[in-house]
Amino acid sequence: MSHETALEQDAREKLTAGQRVTAVILETDVDDDGKALTKIENIKTFVRPGEYELEWGDTVWIKIVDVGRSHAEALVLSRAT
């Protein structure tokens, strides 16, 4: 996907707060708060680990808590089994 296409894509058209999904962690510790990164529907989603220590490749059950124009925020509910 080109940079221009990514800028045109509005995350609010694909994701909603309260939505629960399974996701794979793509990157850890992406900010000072220890958030991880995944993509849902090709939207960058920053994941708060809660009580879990996340590693690259972990599969987790998450809840979308906020959706902006260009990204979403989520919280880990549990590790997926």
C-alpha positions in Angstrom: 0.0 0.0 0.0 1.4 3.4 -0.9 1.9 6.2 1.6 -0.8 8.3 -0.1 -3.3 5.4 0.1 -2.6 4.9 3.8 -3.2 8.6 4.4 -6.6 8.4 2.6 -7.7 5.4 4.7 -9.9 6.4 7.7 -9.6 3.9 10.5 -13.1 4.8 11.7 -14.6 3.3 8.6 -13.2 -0.1 9.4 -12.9 -0.3 13.2 -15.2 0.6 16.1 -14.6 1.0 19.8 -15.7 -2.0 21.7 -14.8 -4.4 18.9 -12.9 -7.6 20.1 -10.5 -9.3 17.8 -7.6 -11.7 17.7 -4.3 -10.1 16.7 -0.7 -11.0 16.2 1.9 -8.6 17.8 4.2 -7.2 15.2 6.4 -5.0 17.3 6.8 -4.4 21.1 7.7 -1.4 23.2 6.8 1.1 20.4 6.5 4.0 22.9 7.5 5.0 26.5 4.2 3.4 27.8 5.3 -0.1 26.6 2.6 -0.4 24.0 2.9 -3.0 21.2 1.9 -2.7 17.6 -0.4 -4.8 15.4 -2.5 -4.2 12.3 -6.2 -4.9 12.1 -7.9 -4.4 8.8 -4.6 -2.9 7.7 -4.9 -0.2 10.4 -2.0 0.4 12.8 -3.3 -0.5 16.2 -1.3 0.3 19.4 -1.9 -2.3 22.0 -1.7 -1.7 25.8 -0.3 -4.9 27.3 -2.2 -4.6 30.6 -0.9 -7.4 32.8 0.8 -9.3 30.0 4.4 -9.2 28.8 4.1 -9.2 25.0 6.7 -10.5 22.5 6.8 -10.4 18.8 4.6 -13.0 17.3 2.3 -13.4 20.3 -1.4 -14.0 19.4 -3.7 -12.1 21.7 -7.4 -11.3 22.2 -7.8 -7.5 22.3 -10.5 -5.0 22.7 -10.5 -1.8 20.6 -10.8 1.1 23.0 -10.4 4.1 20.7 -10.3 4.7 17.0 -8.9 7.8 15.4 -8.5 8.8 11.7 -5.2 7.1 11.2 -4.8 4.5 13.9 -6.6 2.6 16.8 -5.8 1.9 20.4 -6.5 -1.5 22.0 -6.1 -3.3 25.3 -5.1 -7.0 25.7 -7.8 -9.1 27.2 -6.0 -12.4 27.2 -3.5 -14.5 25.3 -5.3 -16.4 22.5 -5.2 -20.2 22.8 
